[in-house]
Each structure stands twice: as structure tokens, then as C-alpha cells.
Amino acid sequence: MVSMRSVLVAAAAALLIATPAAAQDRAVTFFARGGGYNGLTDLNDAGDADLKKVGYTLGGGIAVQLHRYVSLRGDLSFGRNELRRNGAETGADLSRLGYTAAVQLQYPTASGFQPYAFAGAGGITLHEVGTDENRTKPAGLFGVGLAYTIPRTPLALFVEGQGWLYELDGLNGPLAGYDKTQFDSGWSGGISYRLPF
């Protein structure tokens, strides 16, 4: 019969052996990105106003890898593009500042490529350029990406697509009167730096 002491010794040995391998899976990653940004939905039911003109996005954040396949990430994203009416540019720009937290699932491969997907929530602050008003709304976030770790370095290059869902309402400038749920997209490329712990 196996004694309790033998079981405890075996469990302690397994824990000591597994700890270095698990430690390799934990890291903090800092990232920065830039690319294009646009709305995918119309601003009203008539379909004569939208934010579909391609603008730009800049962002960055931090991810804490808890397991080989799971990370928690925090993102700060800025996007801006122009209101169109009946397909014509209006000169009225809308800025969005998104701050979100998400769970990321990733699949690292021996080749250095790592596909990943994430989903989360947070807030988005809407600002009509040229006005003093800001409106902050709850927002959902989801996205997919592909990273490539540069061999023998803590650096990786990545491409990423993000989507935001939020309610656009309460604005008083050129976007006054619109209140439809918006689906915006951003696509970008960037670089990250990984620090194991």
C-alpha cells in the first residue's frame, strides 16, 4: 500500500519538474499597431449616412499570457474617419477612443507563427472633431490576428483585425439624430515585445 508520504513526495517532485515548463508559458507582452479604420453599418435606416470612408487607427496595449494558449489583454485604440451623406464626403470627422479588456486564445507553433482570436468589452469615447462634446458608451470588442516571432528575439510582428460594437447616439454636431448600433472595423500591422516571467 502506498503511504501518504510517498504520494506527497511524488506530487512535490512533479510540481518541481512542471514549474519550469509552466514558467515558459507566462509572459507580459507590450504591443503597438497602426492601420485603417471604418464603419461597416449605416447610421440610419434610410441608408443615406455612414462612416464607411476608410480612415486610420493607432493603438497599443499589454497582454498577460497566463497559459500557453490563453492571455488576458488590455487595448487602447484610436480611430478616425469621415461622415458621408448619400456617398458624398461631408468634412465632418468622428474620432473614437476605445479602451477594452479581452480574453485571447492563441496557438503558438514551432515555426514561430501564432494565430489568435480575442473577445471582450470596455468603453468607447466618441468625439466629433470641431466640437467640445465627448460621449462615452459601452462597447464590445472582438478580433483575430496572426503573429510571427522573430527567431532568437523577444520581438514579434503581427497583423490584426478588430471589430467594435457600440451605440452611436447623444451627439450634437453633424452626427446629431443618429442612434443606430454601430459595427466598426480596424485592420492593422504592428510589433510586440515579450517578457517572460
Backbone as JSON, one array per atom type, in Angstrom:
{
  "sequence": "MVSMRSVLVAAAAALLIATPAAAQDRAVTFFARGGGYNGLTDLNDAGDADLKKVGYTLGGGIAVQLHRYVSLRGDLSFGRNELRRNGAETGADLSRLGYTAAVQLQYPTASGFQPYAFAGAGGITLHEVGTDENRTKPAGLFGVGLAYTIPRTPLALFVEGQGWLYELDGLNGPLAGYDKTQFDSGWSGGISYRLPF",
  "N": [[0.85, -1.19, 0.0], [0.56, 2.19, -0.84], [2.1, 4.79, 0.85], [0.99, 7.84, 2.48], [3.01, 9.67, 2.63], [4.69, 8.99, 0.48], [3.04, 9.62, -1.68], [2.83, 12.4, -1.35], [5.53, 13.16, -1.7], [5.92, 12.36, -4.36], [4.05, 14.04, -5.64], [5.13, 16.57, -5.02], [7.59, 16.37, -6.38], [6.71, 16.16, -9.03], [5.52, 18.68, -9.29], [7.75, 20.38, -9.05], [9.19, 19.63, -11.31], [7.39, 20.34, -13.33], [7.09, 23.11, -12.99], [9.22, 24.78, -14.21], [8.6, 24.39, -16.95], [5.99, 25.41, -17.09], [6.5, 28.01, -16.38], [7.69, 29.0, -18.64], [5.56, 29.48, -20.22], [4.35, 31.74, -19.28], [4.1, 35.22, -19.61], [4.6, 38.75, -20.18], [3.43, 40.89, -22.61], [4.05, 43.66, -24.63], [2.5, 45.79, -27.0], [2.21, 47.56, -30.15], [0.4, 49.21, -32.75], [-0.8, 50.08, -36.09], [-3.03, 51.26, -38.67], [-5.83, 50.9, -40.9], [-9.25, 52.17, -40.64], [-12.78, 51.9, -40.39], [-16.38, 52.34, -40.51], [-18.87, 49.79, -40.7], [-21.58, 49.71, -40.9], [-24.69, 51.37, -41.71], [-25.74, 54.68, -40.65], [-28.37, 55.22, -40.29], [-31.77, 54.07, -40.86], [-32.58, 54.66, -43.43], [-30.29, 54.51, -44.9], [-28.69, 56.52, -45.96], [-26.57, 57.78, -44.77], [-23.34, 57.34, -43.45], [-20.34, 55.96, -41.93], [-18.39, 54.85, -43.51], [-16.2, 55.54, -45.02], [-12.75, 55.02, -45.42], [-10.58, 55.52, -42.77], [-8.1, 56.09, -40.3], [-6.27, 54.18, -37.83], [-4.69, 53.92, -34.66], [-2.94, 52.27, -32.09], [-2.36, 50.37, -29.05], [-1.17, 48.24, -26.4], [-1.24, 45.87, -23.69], [-0.56, 42.49, -22.93], [-1.12, 39.73, -20.86], [0.18, 36.68, -20.62], [-1.18, 33.81, -19.46], [-1.17, 31.13, -19.74], [-0.04, 28.68, -22.07], [-1.9, 28.79, -24.14], [-3.67, 30.84, -23.52], [-4.34, 34.25, -22.91], [-4.72, 37.38, -21.18], [-5.73, 40.53, -22.24], [-5.26, 44.07, -22.57], [-6.43, 46.81, -24.34], [-5.81, 49.91, -25.99], [-7.21, 51.99, -28.25], [-7.27, 54.21, -31.0], [-9.31, 55.68, -33.41], [-10.22, 57.26, -36.49], [-12.47, 58.61, -38.85], [-14.46, 59.78, -41.67], [-17.71, 61.26, -41.87], [-20.19, 60.4, -44.23], [-22.7, 61.48, -46.5], [-25.24, 60.33, -48.51], [-23.26, 59.09, -50.0], [-21.41, 61.1, -50.41], [-18.6, 63.01, -49.31], [-18.44, 64.79, -46.22], [-16.76, 66.3, -44.68], [-16.91, 66.2, -41.97], [-15.52, 64.77, -39.25], [-15.35, 61.84, -37.19], [-14.0, 60.85, -34.18], [-12.84, 58.01, -32.35], [-12.12, 56.67, -29.23], [-11.12, 53.82, -27.9], [-11.15, 51.66, -25.1], [-10.45, 48.68, -23.82], [-10.83, 45.38, -22.39], [-9.87, 42.0, -22.83], [-10.21, 38.45, -23.42], [-7.82, 36.37, -24.77], [-7.26, 33.78, -27.05], [-4.69, 31.74, -28.15], [-2.54, 30.04, -30.51], [0.43, 28.87, -30.43], [3.05, 27.93, -32.68], [5.68, 25.7, -33.8], [7.01, 26.85, -35.9], [7.08, 29.52, -35.42], [4.92, 31.07, -36.05], [1.82, 32.35, -34.88], [-1.47, 32.05, -34.67], [-4.35, 33.84, -33.48], [-7.26, 34.69, -31.49], [-9.64, 36.93, -30.07], [-11.89, 38.29, -27.57], [-13.91, 40.68, -25.9], [-14.78, 43.44, -23.74], [-15.55, 46.9, -22.99], [-15.13, 50.38, -23.0], [-15.99, 53.11, -25.22], [-15.09, 56.24, -26.35], [-16.68, 58.8, -28.01], [-16.01, 61.4, -30.24], [-16.85, 64.25, -31.93], [-15.04, 65.81, -34.28], [-14.01, 69.16, -34.02], [-15.95, 69.96, -32.3], [-16.82, 70.42, -28.8], [-17.77, 68.28, -27.47], [-17.89, 65.09, -25.91], [-18.85, 61.7, -25.87], [-19.23, 58.86, -23.98], [-19.52, 55.42, -24.38], [-20.66, 52.04, -23.67], [-18.87, 49.26, -25.03], [-18.4, 46.47, -27.2], [-15.82, 44.18, -28.07], [-14.01, 42.34, -30.51], [-11.77, 40.14, -32.24], [-9.27, 38.94, -34.61], [-6.01, 37.59, -35.31], [-2.61, 37.27, -36.55], [0.53, 36.38, -35.57], [4.1, 36.61, -35.85], [6.95, 35.37, -34.48], [10.12, 36.71, -34.28], [13.0, 34.87, -34.85], [15.02, 33.9, -32.06], [14.68, 36.26, -30.63], [12.87, 38.62, -28.51], [10.91, 39.8, -29.96], [8.0, 40.25, -32.03], [6.19, 40.31, -35.08], [3.01, 41.38, -36.26], [-0.26, 41.0, -37.76], [-3.57, 42.21, -37.62], [-7.09, 42.1, -37.14], [-9.78, 44.0, -35.93], [-12.99, 44.38, -34.35], [-15.61, 46.53, -33.32], [-18.51, 47.02, -31.37], [-21.05, 49.29, -30.68], [-23.31, 51.78, -29.34], [-24.3, 54.51, -31.17], [-25.21, 57.53, -30.24], [-26.69, 60.57, -28.92], [-25.05, 62.64, -29.76], [-24.27, 66.03, -30.72], [-23.38, 67.5, -32.88], [-22.62, 67.36, -36.37], [-23.41, 64.71, -36.41], [-25.72, 64.51, -35.01], [-28.86, 63.15, -34.06], [-28.56, 60.62, -35.1], [-28.83, 57.24, -34.15], [-28.23, 54.55, -34.31], [-27.06, 51.21, -33.7], [-23.62, 50.65, -34.0], [-21.17, 49.03, -36.02], [-17.92, 48.83, -36.19], [-14.74, 48.56, -37.87], [-11.28, 47.74, -37.68], [-8.11, 47.35, -39.14], [-4.83, 46.3, -38.96], [-1.21, 46.5, -38.69], [1.6, 45.53, -36.7], [4.01, 45.6, -33.98], [5.42, 43.62, -31.37], [6.65, 43.11, -28.0], [7.99, 40.71, -25.92], [8.11, 39.65, -22.55], [9.13, 37.15, -20.61], [8.01, 35.65, -17.48]],
  "CA": [[0.0, 0.0, 0.0], [1.35, 3.41, -0.97], [1.9, 5.66, 2.02], [0.67, 9.24, 2.2], [4.28, 10.38, 2.45], [5.15, 8.71, -0.89], [2.19, 10.39, -2.58], [3.22, 13.81, -1.23], [6.85, 13.31, -2.32], [5.72, 12.27, -5.81], [3.37, 15.26, -6.07], [6.1, 17.67, -4.94], [8.56, 16.2, -7.47], [6.02, 16.52, -10.28], [5.35, 20.12, -9.29], [9.06, 20.99, -9.31], [9.54, 19.37, -12.71], [6.45, 21.05, -14.21], [7.16, 24.56, -12.82], [9.98, 25.49, -15.26], [7.87, 24.37, -18.22], [4.86, 26.33, -16.99], [7.02, 29.38, -16.33], [7.96, 29.44, -20.01], [4.29, 29.86, -20.83], [3.87, 33.0, -18.71], [4.84, 36.37, -20.12], [3.92, 40.01, -20.4], [3.74, 41.36, -23.95], [3.64, 45.03, -24.97], [2.35, 45.85, -28.45], [1.77, 48.81, -30.79], [-0.08, 48.91, -34.1], [-1.42, 51.15, -36.85], [-3.64, 50.78, -39.9], [-7.04, 51.55, -41.39], [-10.43, 52.12, -39.77], [-14.03, 52.38, -40.98], [-17.64, 51.77, -40.07], [-19.43, 48.82, -41.64], [-23.03, 49.82, -40.91], [-25.25, 52.7, -41.96], [-26.1, 55.42, -39.44], [-29.83, 55.32, -40.18], [-32.5, 53.05, -41.62], [-32.67, 55.07, -44.84], [-29.04, 54.12, -45.55], [-28.08, 57.63, -46.69], [-25.48, 58.33, -43.98], [-22.48, 56.28, -42.92], [-18.93, 56.23, -41.59], [-17.7, 53.78, -44.22], [-14.96, 56.01, -45.63], [-11.61, 54.49, -44.68], [-9.74, 56.45, -42.03], [-6.9, 55.47, -39.75], [-6.29, 53.75, -36.44], [-3.43, 53.72, -33.94], [-3.25, 51.68, -30.79], [-1.37, 49.56, -28.36], [-1.68, 47.62, -25.19], [-0.46, 44.9, -22.94], [-1.18, 41.18, -22.78], [-0.51, 38.87, -19.85], [-0.02, 35.29, -21.0], [-1.36, 33.01, -18.26], [-1.02, 29.74, -20.15], [0.43, 28.61, -23.46], [-2.97, 29.09, -25.09], [-4.61, 31.85, -23.0], [-3.82, 35.52, -22.42], [-5.63, 38.49, -20.93], [-5.14, 41.7, -22.89], [-5.89, 45.37, -22.47], [-6.17, 47.58, -25.55], [-6.18, 51.31, -26.15], [-7.27, 52.17, -29.71], [-7.81, 55.46, -31.52], [-9.69, 55.6, -34.81], [-10.92, 58.44, -37.01], [-12.84, 58.66, -40.25], [-15.34, 60.88, -42.04], [-19.13, 61.08, -42.15], [-20.64, 60.59, -45.61], [-24.14, 61.53, -46.73], [-25.52, 59.96, -49.9], [-21.99, 58.74, -50.64], [-20.53, 62.27, -50.57], [-17.86, 63.4, -48.12], [-19.02, 65.97, -45.56], [-15.73, 67.04, -43.94], [-17.15, 66.01, -40.53], [-14.82, 63.57, -38.79], [-15.67, 61.28, -35.88], [-12.91, 60.12, -33.53], [-13.24, 57.05, -31.32], [-11.05, 56.19, -28.36], [-11.61, 52.61, -27.26], [-10.33, 51.06, -24.04], [-11.13, 47.41, -23.63], [-10.13, 44.21, -21.86], [-10.35, 40.83, -23.58], [-9.56, 37.15, -23.3], [-7.24, 35.97, -26.06], [-6.85, 32.39, -27.24], [-3.65, 31.71, -29.17], [-2.0, 28.72, -30.79], [1.81, 29.0, -30.89], [3.56, 26.8, -33.46], [7.14, 25.58, -33.83], [7.54, 27.7, -36.98], [7.11, 30.91, -34.97], [3.63, 31.69, -36.33], [0.83, 32.16, -33.82], [-2.8, 32.62, -34.89], [-5.06, 34.1, -32.23], [-8.57, 35.34, -31.54], [-9.95, 37.52, -28.77], [-13.2, 38.92, -27.39], [-14.01, 41.35, -24.61], [-15.66, 44.6, -23.65], [-15.0, 48.07, -22.34], [-15.81, 51.61, -23.36], [-15.51, 53.85, -26.38], [-15.44, 57.65, -26.28], [-16.94, 59.37, -29.33], [-15.74, 62.85, -30.3], [-17.0, 64.88, -33.24], [-13.94, 66.77, -34.44], [-14.51, 70.52, -34.18], [-16.88, 70.27, -31.21], [-16.27, 70.19, -27.46], [-18.52, 67.2, -26.83], [-17.48, 63.69, -25.91], [-19.84, 60.77, -25.34], [-18.63, 57.55, -23.72], [-20.51, 54.35, -24.49], [-20.14, 50.67, -23.55], [-18.52, 48.7, -26.34], [-17.9, 45.11, -27.31], [-14.63, 44.06, -28.93], [-13.57, 41.0, -30.9], [-10.8, 40.23, -33.32], [-8.39, 37.83, -34.97], [-4.71, 38.05, -35.75], [-1.55, 36.31, -36.81], [1.82, 36.93, -35.16], [5.3, 35.83, -36.19], [8.05, 35.67, -33.58], [11.43, 36.76, -34.94], [13.82, 33.86, -34.14], [16.02, 34.26, -31.06], [14.43, 37.6, -30.1], [11.56, 38.74, -27.86], [10.06, 40.6, -30.84], [7.11, 39.59, -32.99], [5.42, 41.16, -36.0], [1.66, 40.82, -36.34], [-1.37, 41.64, -38.45], [-4.72, 42.01, -36.74], [-8.36, 42.73, -37.44], [-10.61, 44.2, -34.75], [-14.33, 44.9, -34.55], [-16.23, 47.15, -32.14], [-19.96, 47.23, -31.4], [-21.44, 50.31, -29.71], [-24.48, 52.57, -29.71], [-23.96, 55.89, -31.52], [-26.32, 58.45, -30.01], [-26.41, 61.66, -27.99], [-24.12, 63.64, -30.29], [-24.98, 67.27, -31.05], [-22.82, 68.14, -34.07], [-23.13, 66.81, -37.63], [-23.95, 63.36, -36.21], [-26.92, 64.58, -34.17], [-30.04, 62.48, -34.58], [-28.3, 59.22, -35.45], [-28.83, 56.44, -32.92], [-28.19, 53.14, -34.67], [-25.9, 50.46, -33.23], [-22.55, 50.68, -35.0], [-20.18, 47.97, -36.12], [-16.73, 49.41, -36.81], [-13.63, 47.62, -38.02], [-9.93, 48.25, -37.85], [-7.16, 46.33, -39.54], [-3.55, 46.95, -38.69], [0.01, 45.74, -38.51], [2.3, 46.06, -35.55], [5.16, 44.91, -33.4], [5.26, 43.36, -29.94], [7.86, 42.75, -27.24], [7.56, 39.73, -24.92], [8.96, 39.48, -21.37], [8.69, 36.01, -19.8], [8.16, 35.76, -16.03]],
  "C": [[0.89, 1.24, 0.0], [1.04, 4.32, 0.22], [1.58, 7.08, 1.57], [1.94, 10.03, 1.94], [4.8, 10.18, 1.02], [4.34, 9.51, -1.91], [2.58, 11.86, -2.55], [4.57, 14.07, -1.88], [6.72, 13.27, -3.85], [5.04, 13.52, -6.36], [4.32, 16.46, -6.05], [7.12, 17.58, -6.07], [7.94, 16.59, -8.81], [5.84, 18.02, -10.41], [6.65, 20.83, -9.62], [9.48, 20.81, -10.77], [8.68, 20.2, -13.65], [6.61, 22.55, -14.13], [7.99, 25.26, -13.88], [9.25, 25.5, -16.6], [6.71, 25.34, -18.2], [5.33, 27.77, -17.0], [7.31, 29.9, -17.73], [6.69, 29.91, -20.71], [3.76, 31.19, -20.33], [4.75, 34.15, -19.2], [3.96, 37.6, -20.12], [4.37, 40.52, -21.77], [3.19, 42.77, -24.13], [3.55, 45.11, -26.49], [1.87, 47.23, -28.9], [1.39, 48.49, -32.23], [-0.64, 50.16, -34.77], [-1.99, 50.59, -38.14], [-4.87, 51.58, -40.28], [-8.24, 51.31, -40.49], [-11.65, 52.59, -40.56], [-15.23, 51.72, -40.33], [-18.16, 50.82, -41.13], [-20.94, 48.93, -41.77], [-23.45, 51.24, -41.25], [-25.63, 53.35, -40.63], [-27.6, 55.52, -39.24], [-30.48, 54.25, -41.05], [-32.6, 53.38, -43.1], [-31.4, 54.7, -45.61], [-28.36, 55.25, -46.3], [-26.97, 58.33, -45.92], [-24.66, 57.19, -43.41], [-21.1, 56.82, -42.57], [-18.05, 55.18, -42.27], [-16.43, 54.24, -44.92], [-13.79, 55.56, -44.78], [-10.81, 55.63, -44.07], [-8.51, 55.74, -41.5], [-7.12, 55.08, -38.29], [-4.87, 53.6, -35.92], [-3.79, 53.11, -32.6], [-2.11, 50.9, -30.22], [-1.99, 48.94, -27.14], [-0.7, 46.67, -24.57], [-1.26, 43.62, -22.84], [-0.41, 40.39, -21.73], [-0.85, 37.43, -20.22], [-0.04, 34.44, -19.73], [-1.07, 31.53, -18.51], [-0.57, 29.77, -21.6], [-0.63, 29.08, -24.46], [-3.91, 30.22, -24.66], [-3.87, 33.08, -22.49], [-4.98, 36.45, -22.07], [-4.97, 39.73, -21.51], [-5.96, 42.96, -22.63], [-5.47, 46.2, -23.66], [-6.59, 49.03, -25.4], [-6.1, 51.59, -27.65], [-7.9, 53.5, -30.06], [-8.12, 55.27, -32.99], [-10.42, 56.86, -35.24], [-11.25, 58.23, -38.48], [-13.99, 59.64, -40.44], [-16.78, 60.43, -42.29], [-19.39, 61.3, -43.64], [-22.16, 60.64, -45.63], [-24.39, 61.32, -48.21], [-24.23, 59.7, -50.67], [-21.02, 59.88, -50.79], [-19.85, 62.6, -49.23], [-18.44, 64.69, -47.55], [-17.96, 66.84, -44.88], [-15.89, 66.92, -42.44], [-16.53, 64.69, -40.09], [-15.31, 63.15, -37.41], [-14.46, 60.51, -35.38], [-13.5, 59.18, -32.5], [-12.0, 56.65, -30.54], [-11.62, 55.01, -27.58], [-10.63, 52.1, -26.23], [-11.06, 49.82, -23.57], [-10.22, 46.38, -22.98], [-10.72, 42.99, -22.55], [-9.58, 39.58, -23.18], [-9.08, 36.76, -24.69], [-6.87, 34.5, -26.02], [-5.86, 32.36, -28.39], [-3.15, 30.28, -29.36], [-0.58, 28.87, -31.34], [2.27, 27.74, -31.63], [5.09, 26.82, -33.45], [7.76, 26.48, -34.89], [7.63, 29.17, -36.58], [5.82, 31.66, -35.26], [2.65, 31.38, -35.21], [-0.49, 32.82, -34.21], [-3.48, 32.84, -33.55], [-6.39, 34.78, -32.49], [-8.87, 35.86, -30.14], [-11.34, 38.13, -28.77], [-13.24, 39.53, -26.0], [-14.94, 42.53, -24.68], [-14.94, 45.73, -22.94], [-15.81, 49.29, -22.69], [-15.22, 52.22, -24.61], [-16.0, 55.29, -26.24], [-15.53, 58.21, -27.69], [-16.72, 60.88, -29.26], [-15.91, 63.34, -31.73], [-15.95, 65.98, -33.34], [-14.52, 68.14, -34.73], [-15.54, 70.92, -33.15], [-16.19, 70.0, -29.88], [-16.89, 68.99, -26.78], [-17.87, 65.85, -26.99], [-18.62, 62.87, -25.32], [-19.15, 59.41, -25.17], [-19.73, 56.5, -23.65], [-19.87, 53.01, -24.17], [-19.87, 50.12, -24.94], [-18.08, 47.25, -26.2], [-16.75, 45.08, -28.29], [-14.41, 42.6, -29.28], [-12.59, 41.15, -32.04], [-10.05, 38.94, -33.54], [-7.06, 38.4, -35.43], [-3.77, 36.9, -36.02], [-0.24, 36.99, -36.48], [2.94, 36.01, -35.63], [6.43, 36.29, -35.29], [9.36, 35.63, -34.35], [12.37, 35.83, -34.17], [14.88, 34.49, -33.24], [15.89, 35.7, -30.57], [13.1, 37.59, -29.34], [10.55, 39.51, -28.71], [9.19, 39.74, -31.75], [6.45, 40.66, -33.85], [4.03, 40.54, -36.11], [0.77, 41.65, -37.25], [-2.63, 41.27, -37.68], [-5.94, 42.72, -37.3], [-9.19, 42.83, -36.18], [-11.98, 44.7, -35.16], [-14.88, 45.43, -33.24], [-17.73, 47.28, -32.39], [-20.3, 48.24, -30.31], [-22.65, 51.06, -30.23], [-24.04, 54.0, -29.98], [-25.22, 56.74, -31.31], [-25.87, 59.55, -29.05], [-25.43, 62.69, -28.48], [-24.9, 64.86, -30.77], [-24.44, 68.01, -32.26], [-23.44, 67.57, -35.33], [-23.74, 65.41, -37.49], [-25.17, 63.35, -35.3], [-28.08, 63.85, -34.85], [-29.81, 61.05, -35.01], [-28.21, 58.41, -34.16], [-28.78, 54.94, -33.19], [-26.94, 52.47, -34.09], [-24.87, 50.37, -34.35], [-21.63, 49.48, -34.87], [-19.01, 48.56, -36.89], [-15.64, 48.36, -36.92], [-12.32, 48.37, -38.16], [-9.05, 47.1, -38.27], [-5.79, 47.0, -39.51], [-2.41, 45.95, -38.67], [0.77, 46.35, -37.35], [3.47, 45.21, -35.12], [4.91, 44.72, -31.91], [6.59, 42.94, -29.32], [7.43, 41.91, -26.05], [8.59, 39.58, -23.8], [8.44, 38.29, -20.57], [8.84, 36.3, -18.3], [7.85, 34.43, -15.36]]
}
